[in-house]
Amino acid sequence: MKAYLFDLDGTLVQSEAHKARALAAACAAFGAPHADPTLYSEVMGQDWETVTSHFFTTYRIDVGLADFNQRFRAIYSDLIEAGVPLTDGAREFIRACRNTGALLGLVSSADHWMVDRILDRVGMADGFDVIITKDDVMHHKPDPQAYLLAMSRLNIAPERTLVFEDSAAGLKAATDAGCRCVVVRHPFNQRHDLSAAFREIVSFTEPDVMGHDACIGQRTT
């Protein structure tokens, strides 16, 4: 492999729980004190408008998206600043990939400010050759545009690129872009059909994942 492209939330960092808590807390601020963070598992990986609409409909919240986003951002930022864990072995795996001379990219559907905040907090702000966020594309995952843009900027072909994702939308975006995709399982994506993945893992410390030839390991069934 000549390039490795990584989703951020739920893939490199275990931030989905923070996002779920921030969504529930923001809902509580607008009249839904019993909002359940686990509701997020029903829409994780979908675009932000779908995520927020699901919470608004479930808890009968009548609030403008801009006002909700402002409250969510404050809560989420505080949670991130308090600490966000990397997926086990992620830092070491990225270092190992870099040591092979491979190009590294981050491809996220999150707003640029979310990506910047997390990367700064985990000390990876300068860890990638290209960073693509929601603000860089017109069409978001499951559309392949973000991955196609990343590969274009890196001048690398899909067959030489391995993607790491954690959602059905991200997996479809990667495969439709022509890439093989390894998916990371966690509590918020148990509903997702990830059977089209090249391999499923729960951490970057699993056998062969830390090896430089992880990308050509056996596909799981």
C-alpha contacts under 8 A as a table, 3 or more apart, distances in Angstrom:
res1	aa1	res2	aa2	distance
1	M	4	Y	7.40
1	M	102	A	7.14
1	M	160	R	4.81
1	M	161	T	5.74
1	M	162	L	6.81
1	M	215	C	6.92
2	K	101	G	7.72
2	K	102	A	4.84
2	K	103	L	6.20
2	K	156	I	7.38
2	K	160	R	5.34
2	K	161	T	6.11
3	A	102	A	5.14
3	A	103	L	4.48
3	A	104	L	5.72
3	A	105	G	7.59
3	A	156	I	7.20
3	A	160	R	6.45
3	A	161	T	4.76
3	A	162	L	6.47
4	Y	97	C	7.70
4	Y	102	A	7.11
4	Y	103	L	6.34
4	Y	104	L	5.06
4	Y	105	G	6.29
4	Y	161	T	5.71
4	Y	162	L	4.97
4	Y	163	V	5.85
4	Y	164	F	7.71
5	L	104	L	5.88
5	L	105	G	4.54
5	L	106	L	5.62
5	L	107	V	6.63
5	L	161	T	7.22
5	L	162	L	6.26
5	L	163	V	4.71
5	L	164	F	6.30
6	F	11	T	7.19
6	F	12	L	7.11
6	F	104	L	7.89
6	F	105	G	6.18
6	F	106	L	4.85
6	F	107	V	5.88
6	F	108	S	7.94
6	F	163	V	5.82
6	F	164	F	4.85
6	F	165	E	6.49
7	D	10	G	7.80
7	D	11	T	5.75
7	D	12	L	6.83
7	D	106	L	5.89
7	D	107	V	5.08
7	D	108	S	5.23
7	D	163	V	7.89
7	D	164	F	6.14
7	D	165	E	5.28
7	D	166	D	7.50
7	D	170	G	7.82
8	L	11	T	5.33
8	L	12	L	5.09
8	L	13	V	6.11
8	L	106	L	6.86
8	L	107	V	7.12
8	L	108	S	5.87
8	L	115	V	7.62
9	D	12	L	6.47
9	D	13	V	5.52
9	D	14	Q	6.33
9	D	15	S	5.44
9	D	16	E	6.03
9	D	108	S	7.69
10	G	13	V	5.46
10	G	14	Q	4.85
10	G	15	S	5.97
10	G	16	E	5.68
10	G	87	T	7.78
10	G	165	E	7.95
10	G	166	D	6.02
10	G	184	V	7.44
10	G	186	H	7.26
11	T	14	Q	6.99
11	T	87	T	6.83
11	T	164	F	6.85
11	T	165	E	5.73
11	T	166	D	5.57
11	T	183	V	7.78
11	T	184	V	5.86
12	L	86	L	5.92
12	L	87	T	5.39
12	L	90	A	5.90
13	V	84	V	6.99
13	V	85	P	5.88
13	V	86	L	4.15
13	V	87	T	5.10
14	Q	17	A	6.97
14	Q	84	V	6.61
14	Q	85	P	5.58
14	Q	86	L	5.84
14	Q	87	T	5.87
15	S	18	H	5.16
15	S	19	K	6.33
15	S	80	I	7.91
15	S	84	V	6.13
15	S	85	P	7.31
16	E	19	K	4.97
16	E	20	A	6.13
16	E	188	F	7.19
17	A	20	A	5.04
17	A	21	R	6.19
17	A	37	P	7.90
17	A	188	F	7.84
18	H	21	R	5.14
18	H	22	A	6.10
18	H	76	Y	6.69
18	H	79	L	6.31
18	H	80	I	7.28
18	H	84	V	7.96
19	K	22	A	5.08
19	K	23	L	6.12
19	K	76	Y	6.40
20	A	23	L	5.17
20	A	24	A	6.29
20	A	37	P	4.72
20	A	38	T	6.71
20	A	39	L	7.77
20	A	40	Y	5.59
21	R	24	A	5.20
21	R	25	A	6.06
21	R	37	P	5.18
22	A	25	A	5.04
22	A	26	A	5.99
22	A	37	P	7.98
22	A	72	F	5.84
22	A	75	I	5.57
22	A	76	Y	5.18
22	A	79	L	7.85
23	L	26	A	5.18
23	L	27	C	6.18
23	L	37	P	6.89
23	L	52	T	7.97
23	L	55	F	8.00
23	L	72	F	6.25
24	A	27	C	5.04
24	A	28	A	6.21
24	A	35	A	5.06
24	A	36	D	5.89
24	A	37	P	5.16
25	A	28	A	4.95
25	A	29	A	6.38
25	A	33	P	7.80
25	A	35	A	7.41
25	A	72	F	7.72
25	A	75	I	7.50
26	A	29	A	5.07
26	A	30	F	6.68
26	A	68	F	6.77
26	A	71	R	5.88
26	A	72	F	5.31
26	A	75	I	7.39
27	C	30	F	5.18
27	C	31	G	6.55
27	C	32	A	5.35
27	C	33	P	7.11
27	C	35	A	6.40
27	C	55	F	7.58
27	C	56	F	7.82
27	C	59	Y	7.93
27	C	61	I	7.43
27	C	68	F	7.95
28	A	31	G	5.33
28	A	32	A	4.27
28	A	33	P	4.07
28	A	34	H	6.81
28	A	35	A	6.33
29	A	32	A	7.01
29	A	33	P	7.24
30	F	61	I	6.82
30	F	63	V	7.31
31	G	61	I	6.90
32	A	35	A	5.59
32	A	59	Y	6.15
32	A	61	I	7.22
35	A	59	Y	7.06
36	D	39	L	5.77
37	P	40	Y	5.95
38	T	41	S	5.65
38	T	42	E	7.96
38	T	188	F	7.78
39	L	42	E	5.74
39	L	43	V	7.69
39	L	55	F	7.61
40	Y	43	V	5.54
40	Y	44	M	5.71
40	Y	51	V	7.36
40	Y	188	F	7.45
41	S	44	M	5.23
41	S	187	P	7.95
41	S	188	F	4.67
41	S	189	N	6.34
41	S	190	Q	7.93
41	S	191	R	7.58
42	E	191	R	7.41
43	V	46	Q	5.76
43	V	50	T	7.34
43	V	51	V	5.63
43	V	54	H	7.52
44	M	51	V	7.17
44	M	167	S	7.45
44	M	188	F	6.91
44	M	189	N	7.01
45	G	166	D	7.97
45	G	167	S	5.42
45	G	168	A	7.18
45	G	169	A	6.12
45	G	170	G	7.23
46	Q	50	T	6.38
46	Q	51	V	6.48
46	Q	141	K	7.61
46	Q	169	A	6.80
47	D	50	T	5.47
47	D	51	V	6.39
47	D	109	S	7.47
47	D	140	H	7.26
47	D	141	K	7.69
48	W	51	V	4.96
48	W	52	T	6.10
49	E	52	T	5.36
49	E	53	S	5.92
50	T	53	S	5.12
50	T	54	H	6.14
51	V	54	H	5.33
51	V	55	F	6.69
52	T	55	F	5.19
52	T	56	F	6.13
52	T	65	L	7.98
53	S	56	F	4.94
53	S	57	T	5.96
54	H	57	T	5.27
54	H	58	T	6.03
55	F	58	T	5.16
55	F	59	Y	6.06
55	F	61	I	7.77
56	F	59	Y	5.46
56	F	60	R	5.41
56	F	61	I	4.64
56	F	62	D	6.94
57	T	60	R	5.00
57	T	61	I	6.67
58	T	61	I	7.96
63	V	67	D	6.91
63	V	68	F	6.63
64	G	67	D	5.41
64	G	68	F	6.29
65	L	68	F	5.02
65	L	69	N	5.90
66	A	69	N	5.10
66	A	70	Q	6.23
67	D	70	Q	5.22
67	D	71	R	6.53
68	F	71	R	5.28
68	F	72	F	6.06
69	N	72	F	4.92
69	N	73	R	5.86
70	Q	73	R	5.22
70	Q	74	A	6.49
71	R	74	A	5.37
71	R	75	I	6.44
72	F	75	I	5.24
72	F	76	Y	5.88
73	R	76	Y	5.14
73	R	77	S	5.81
74	A	77	S	5.28
74	A	78	D	6.35
75	I	78	D	5.29
75	I	79	L	6.42
76	Y	79	L	5.09
76	Y	80	I	6.20
77	S	80	I	5.11
77	S	81	E	6.10
77	S	117	R	7.45
78	D	81	E	5.09
78	D	82	A	6.23
79	L	82	A	5.13
79	L	83	G	6.70
79	L	84	V	7.72
80	I	83	G	5.21
80	I	84	V	5.58
80	I	117	R	7.48
80	I	118	I	6.64
80	I	121	R	7.25
81	E	84	V	7.62
81	E	121	R	6.66
83	G	121	R	7.27
84	V	118	I	7.61
84	V	121	R	7.56
84	V	122	V	7.31
85	P	122	V	7.89
86	L	89	G	7.81
86	L	90	A	6.41
86	L	91	R	7.52
86	L	122	V	7.46
87	T	90	A	5.51
87	T	203	S	6.06
87	T	204	F	7.19
88	D	203	S	5.20
88	D	204	F	5.86
88	D	205	T	6.41
89	G	92	E	5.33
89	G	93	F	5.98
89	G	203	S	6.48
89	G	204	F	4.61
89	G	205	T	5.07
89	G	210	M	7.83
90	A	93	F	5.11
90	A	94	I	6.18
90	A	203	S	7.58
90	A	204	F	5.58
90	A	205	T	7.99
91	R	94	I	5.29
91	R	95	R	6.25
92	E	95	R	5.03
92	E	96	A	6.14
92	E	210	M	7.72
93	F	96	A	5.00
93	F	97	C	6.17
93	F	204	F	6.54
93	F	209	V	7.73
93	F	210	M	5.57
94	I	97	C	5.06
94	I	98	R	6.12
94	I	104	L	7.99
95	R	98	R	5.06
95	R	99	N	6.17
96	A	99	N	5.06
96	A	100	T	6.68
96	A	210	M	7.34
96	A	211	G	7.84
96	A	212	H	6.98
97	C	100	T	5.39
97	C	101	G	7.02
97	C	102	A	5.90
97	C	104	L	7.90
97	C	212	H	6.74
98	R	101	G	5.30
98	R	102	A	5.49
98	R	103	L	6.97
98	R	104	L	7.31
99	N	102	A	7.40
100	T	212	H	7.38
103	L	128	F	7.76
103	L	129	D	6.39
103	L	154	L	7.42
104	L	127	G	7.74
104	L	128	F	5.10
104	L	129	D	5.44
104	L	130	V	6.97
105	G	128	F	5.22
105	G	129	D	5.66
105	G	130	V	4.82
105	G	131	I	5.78
105	G	132	I	7.86
105	G	150	A	6.92
106	L	128	F	6.58
106	L	130	V	6.39
106	L	131	I	4.73
106	L	132	I	6.12
107	V	131	I	6.03
107	V	132	I	4.75
107	V	133	T	6.10
107	V	146	A	6.58
107	V	147	Y	6.72
107	V	150	A	7.28
108	S	115	V	7.59
108	S	132	I	6.16
108	S	133	T	4.87
108	S	134	K	6.61
109	S	133	T	5.47
109	S	134	K	4.61
109	S	140	H	6.35
109	S	141	K	6.79
110	A	114	M	6.28
110	A	115	V	6.54
110	A	133	T	5.92
110	A	134	K	5.38
111	D	114	M	5.42
111	D	115	V	6.57
111	D	133	T	6.06
111	D	134	K	5.21
111	D	135	D	6.25
112	H	115	V	5.17
112	H	116	D	6.09
112	H	133	T	5.58
112	H	134	K	6.74
112	H	135	D	6.37
113	W	116	D	5.12
113	W	117	R	6.02
114	M	117	R	5.18
114	M	118	I	6.29
115	V	118	I	5.36
115	V	119	L	6.10
115	V	133	T	7.48
116	D	119	L	5.22
116	D	120	D	6.01
116	D	125	A	7.06
117	R	120	D	5.34
117	R	121	R	6.20
118	I	121	R	5.01
118	I	122	V	6.23
119	L	122	V	5.31
119	L	123	G	5.89
119	L	124	M	4.88
119	L	125	A	4.84
120	D	123	G	5.14
120	D	124	M	6.19
120	D	125	A	5.27
121	R	124	M	7.84
123	G	126	D	8.00
124	M	127	G	4.93
124	M	128	F	7.91
125	A	128	F	7.64
128	F	131	I	6.67
129	D	154	L	7.66
130	V	150	A	6.65
130	V	153	R	7.28
130	V	154	L	7.25
131	I	150	A	7.48
132	I	135	D	7.85
132	I	136	D	6.07
132	I	146	A	6.56
132	I	149	L	7.85
132	I	150	A	6.60
133	T	136	D	5.54
133	T	137	V	7.42
133	T	146	A	7.75
134	K	137	V	5.97
134	K	138	M	7.96
134	K	140	H	6.80
135	D	138	M	7.87
136	D	146	A	7.74
137	V	140	H	6.76
137	V	145	Q	6.85
137	V	146	A	6.27
138	M	145	Q	7.99
139	H	143	D	6.01
139	H	145	Q	6.29
139	H	146	A	7.69
140	H	143	D	5.42
140	H	144	P	7.48
140	H	145	Q	6.95
140	H	146	A	6.83
141	K	144	P	6.29
141	K	145	Q	7.70
141	K	146	A	7.38
141	K	169	A	5.45
141	K	170	G	5.66
141	K	172	K	7.67
141	K	173	A	5.49
142	P	168	A	7.77
142	P	169	A	4.21
142	P	170	G	5.69
142	P	171	L	7.50
142	P	172	K	5.46
142	P	173	A	4.47
143	D	146	A	7.57
143	D	169	A	7.96
143	D	172	K	7.54
143	D	173	A	5.14
143	D	176	D	7.72
144	P	147	Y	5.52
144	P	148	L	6.12
144	P	172	K	7.58
144	P	173	A	4.13
144	P	174	A	6.21
144	P	175	T	7.97
144	P	176	D	5.85
144	P	177	A	5.20
145	Q	148	L	5.07
145	Q	149	L	6.00
145	Q	173	A	7.66
145	Q	177	A	7.69
146	A	149	L	5.14
146	A	150	A	6.25
147	Y	150	A	5.03
147	Y	151	M	6.23
147	Y	173	A	7.13
147	Y	174	A	6.44
147	Y	177	A	6.38
148	L	151	M	5.24
148	L	152	S	6.08
148	L	177	A	5.98
149	L	152	S	4.99
149	L	153	R	6.21
150	A	153	R	5.25
150	A	154	L	6.24
151	M	154	L	4.98
151	M	155	N	5.75
151	M	156	I	5.25
151	M	157	A	6.68
151	M	158	P	7.22
152	S	155	N	4.89
152	S	156	I	6.59
153	R	156	I	8.00
156	I	160	R	6.92
156	I	161	T	7.32
157	A	160	R	5.51
157	A	161	T	6.64
158	P	161	T	5.04
158	P	162	L	7.88
158	P	177	A	6.91
158	P	178	G	5.26
158	P	179	C	4.97
159	E	162	L	7.96
159	E	178	G	6.82
159	E	179	C	5.99
159	E	180	R	7.64
160	R	179	C	7.90
161	T	179	C	5.98
161	T	180	R	7.23
162	L	179	C	6.07
162	L	180	R	5.44
162	L	181	C	5.92
162	L	182	V	7.55
162	L	215	C	6.73
163	V	174	A	6.56
163	V	179	C	6.66
163	V	180	R	6.25
163	V	181	C	4.61
163	V	182	V	6.19
164	F	181	C	5.65
164	F	182	V	4.86
164	F	183	V	5.67
164	F	184	V	7.32
165	E	170	G	5.80
165	E	171	L	6.16
165	E	181	C	6.90
165	E	182	V	6.34
165	E	183	V	4.80
165	E	184	V	6.23
166	D	170	G	6.76
166	D	171	L	7.33
166	D	183	V	5.05
166	D	184	V	4.91
166	D	185	R	6.36
166	D	186	H	7.95
166	D	189	N	7.08
167	S	170	G	5.10
167	S	171	L	6.07
167	S	183	V	7.52
167	S	189	N	6.45
167	S	192	H	6.53
167	S	194	L	7.38
168	A	171	L	5.04
168	A	172	K	6.17
168	A	192	H	5.65
168	A	193	D	6.15
168	A	194	L	5.91
169	A	172	K	5.25
169	A	173	A	6.19
170	G	173	A	5.01
170	G	174	A	6.16
171	L	174	A	5.19
171	L	175	T	6.16
171	L	181	C	6.48
171	L	183	V	7.43
171	L	194	L	7.20
171	L	196	A	7.70
171	L	197	A	6.90
172	K	175	T	5.19
172	K	176	D	5.82
173	A	176	D	5.26
173	A	177	A	6.17
174	A	177	A	5.11
174	A	178	G	6.63
174	A	179	C	5.50
174	A	180	R	7.02
174	A	181	C	6.42
175	T	178	G	5.01
175	T	179	C	5.05
175	T	180	R	6.10
175	T	181	C	6.81
176	D	179	C	7.37
180	R	197	A	7.26
180	R	198	F	5.97
181	C	197	A	5.40
181	C	198	F	5.38
181	C	199	R	7.15
182	V	197	A	5.71
182	V	198	F	5.44
182	V	199	R	4.83
182	V	200	E	5.81
182	V	201	I	7.36
183	V	194	L	7.24
183	V	197	A	6.31
183	V	198	F	7.87
183	V	199	R	6.36
183	V	200	E	4.89
183	V	201	I	6.22
184	V	200	E	5.92
184	V	201	I	4.97
184	V	202	V	5.16
184	V	203	S	6.83
185	R	189	N	6.49
185	R	190	Q	7.21
185	R	200	E	6.84
185	R	201	I	6.14
185	R	202	V	5.02
186	H	189	N	5.84
186	H	190	Q	6.87
186	H	202	V	6.68
187	P	190	Q	5.94
188	F	191	R	7.78
189	N	192	H	5.34
193	D	196	A	7.90
194	L	197	A	5.74
194	L	200	E	7.98
195	S	221	T	7.77
197	A	200	E	6.75
198	F	219	R	5.11
198	F	220	T	6.85
199	R	218	Q	7.72
199	R	219	R	5.15
199	R	220	T	5.17
200	E	220	T	6.84
201	I	204	F	7.26
201	I	206	E	7.05
202	V	206	E	7.69
203	S	206	E	6.11
204	F	209	V	5.70
204	F	210	M	6.33
205	T	209	V	6.31
205	T	210	M	6.01
206	E	209	V	5.54
206	E	210	M	7.11
207	P	210	M	6.95
207	P	211	G	7.89
208	D	211	G	4.92
208	D	212	H	7.93
208	D	213	D	7.15
208	D	214	A	5.12
208	D	217	G	7.09
209	V	212	H	7.76
209	V	213	D	7.91
209	V	214	A	4.81
209	V	215	C	7.86
210	M	214	A	6.76
211	G	214	A	5.37
212	H	215	C	7.63
213	D	216	I	5.68
213	D	217	G	6.87
214	A	217	G	5.34
